[in-house]
Amino acid sequence: MQTLKPTIWVGKQGITPEVTQEIRSQLEVRKIIKVKWLKNASIDPEAIVEGTGGIIVATRGRMMVIARKRG
């Protein structure tokens, strides 16, 4: 997971519908993506994956890895 580069950056606005849609789009193309967010953004990792069709693989600091659900 360390070699995987972040493909989604969440800014101070937090989780917007556009961010959720982008995660959904990237999970359709890739099996796994990495999301990072700013220090001053209060983010709940569960809120990020809610409604995206993904599952949390790992969370560490201000970074998380999301994988596409099987099935």
Phi and psi in degrees as a GROMACS rama.xvg file:
@    title "Ramachandran Plot"
@    xaxis  label "Phi"
@    yaxis  label "Psi"
@TYPE xy
-69.6068  -27.5131  GLN-2
-83.0556  -13.7474  THR-3
-72.678  124.866  LEU-4
-86.9697  145.719  LYS-5
-61.9567  134.231  PRO-6
-109.235  -15.4834  THR-7
-126.848  129.645  ILE-8
-117.252  126.517  TRP-9
-101.251  124.738  VAL-10
-91.8595  -165.321  GLY-11
-68.4922  -15.1709  LYS-12
-75.8257  -14.324  GLN-13
81.4307  -150.932  GLY-14
-84.9979  107.374  ILE-15
-101.276  166.111  THR-16
-59.1428  -30.6022  PRO-17
-67.7006  -39.4687  GLU-18
-65.7404  -44.3842  VAL-19
-60.5074  -42.8336  THR-20
-65.2617  -39.3139  GLN-21
-65.8091  -39.902  GLU-22
-61.6258  -45.6805  ILE-23
-58.2275  -44.5255  ARG-24
-64.343  -43.3631  SER-25
-68.9568  -34.0175  GLN-26
-69.4451  -23.803  LEU-27
-69.7396  -33.3048  GLU-28
-89.1937  -40.0668  VAL-29
-113.815  156.807  ARG-30
-81.3092  -27.4304  LYS-31
-146.808  140.075  ILE-32
-135.736  160.214  ILE-33
-116.87  135.514  LYS-34
-120.232  132.837  VAL-35
-124.219  154.946  LYS-36
-138.76  160.578  TRP-37
-67.8906  156.427  LEU-38
-58.5644  -41.9298  LYS-39
-84.8658  3.27015  ASN-40
-91.9213  122.502  ALA-41
-86.6343  109.38  SER-42
-121.725  135.619  ILE-43
-104.13  114.181  ASP-44
-53.0606  -36.1717  PRO-45
-63.6674  -34.7386  GLU-46
-68.6631  -29.455  ALA-47
-67.6722  -46.6628  ILE-48
-81.8258  -13.3731  VAL-49
-60.2299  120.875  GLU-50
81.1087  12.6714  GLY-51
-105.993  -13.4603  THR-52
81.0508  22.0341  GLY-53
-124.253  171.224  GLY-54
-129.596  152.177  ILE-55
-79.7675  126.019  ILE-56
-95.0403  -43.9248  VAL-57
-153.957  148.86  ALA-58
-135.375  132.435  THR-59
-152.747  117.388  ARG-60
61.1564  -122.545  GLY-61
-103.834  32.2048  ARG-62
-136.81  146.499  MET-63
-146.475  153.814  MET-64
-113.741  130.632  VAL-65
-119.103  135.585  ILE-66
-115.299  154.449  ALA-67
-70.8905  138.236  ARG-68
-67.9495  142.667  LYS-69
-80.3862  151.44  ARG-70
